[in-house]
Amino acid sequence: MKKYPIDKDFEMLSKFTVPFDKNFFGISNFFLELMSKKMKFDKSLNIEKRKIKSYDEEEIDVYIMEPKGCKEILPCLVFLHGGGFAFKGSWNQYELARKFALEVPCKVVFVDYRVAPKNPFPTPMEDCYFAFQYALENCEQSGIDASKIAVYGDSAGGNLAASLCFLLRDRLHISPCFQMLVYPVIDRRQQTNSMKKYSDTPIWNSKLNDKMWKYYLGDKLISHIEYVSPIEAENFEEIPDAYIETAEFDCLHDEGVQYAETLKSHGCNVELNQTNGTIHGFDMDLKSEITKKWIKHRVDVLKEIFKE
């Protein structure tokens, strides 16, 4: 592996690369599912698991998080976790959702969408769509301000969040009030300089990224390319403003930058935050001072958005 000047905060993470293989997904998701059960012991949040039906009448789980004792109507963040479209939500992602709920504060709808390769496109995308629709239709029951529902996604979750904005516009003629995309997967073409350069970076790299797309799309012909590759959209009308965060030593870096520029060119207000010394998934290290800094910034961005 090449030596990259990754910040020393991420020394332990930089020794790890995701074992992105079909033989690993089953056992990994089994343990991730067990970890999610710890949420019910949280002393600071009320967390309610609800089952909803997706496009194929199959049930998926969504977790509604809110500060303990909350009696007021709050804005909402629909949280779409990353994991290469193949892994369930990890404990650090639950912790991040928890932090948003407590510190923004807001309701968080954490979506346990079905994952590839067993459930390739369009299933993860449709699950996220039906979860957002559920949140919207149950605002009164859930204490959600219907005018302030934003969407958050990291990595593959960033792809789902960005793509969801187009799907909601086309089907329901609505948009989230904001999209927050953290080192997002944006471009299925994989032609950027960073994609060519970072073929051996820790955690995630272009070789794994190529496998991810094959697991997610297979040989499917996509009629609406913006639902899988948002940067290839032809129509950006009614797409919401965005916060886009990239990691420096990440094969996905350049497509995040390019998407920010694309949104700006179509009239969106976009904050682009290019973090330095970081790798894909750097916020898995919740003790890092760099991670703490940028998570606080994400919280502050959402506070400002929900004030408007």
Secondary structure as UniProt FT lines:
FT   HELIX           8..10
FT   TURN            11..12
FT   HELIX           13..15
FT   HELIX           22..36
FT   HELIX           37..41
FT   STRAND          45..53
FT   TURN            55..56
FT   STRAND          59..67
FT   TURN            68..69
FT   STRAND          74..80
FT   TURN            84..86
FT   HELIX           91..103
FT   TURN            104..105
FT   STRAND          107..112
FT   TURN            116..118
FT   TURN            121..122
FT   HELIX           123..137
FT   HELIX           139..142
FT   STRAND          144..154
FT   HELIX           156..172
FT   STRAND          179..182
FT   TURN            188..189
FT   HELIX           193..197
FT   HELIX           206..217
FT   TURN            218..219
FT   HELIX           225..227
FT   HELIX           230..232
FT   TURN            237..238
FT   STRAND          242..246
FT   TURN            251..252
FT   HELIX           253..265
FT   TURN            266..267
FT   STRAND          270..274
FT   TURN            280..281
FT   HELIX           282..284
FT   TURN            286..287
FT   HELIX           289..307
//
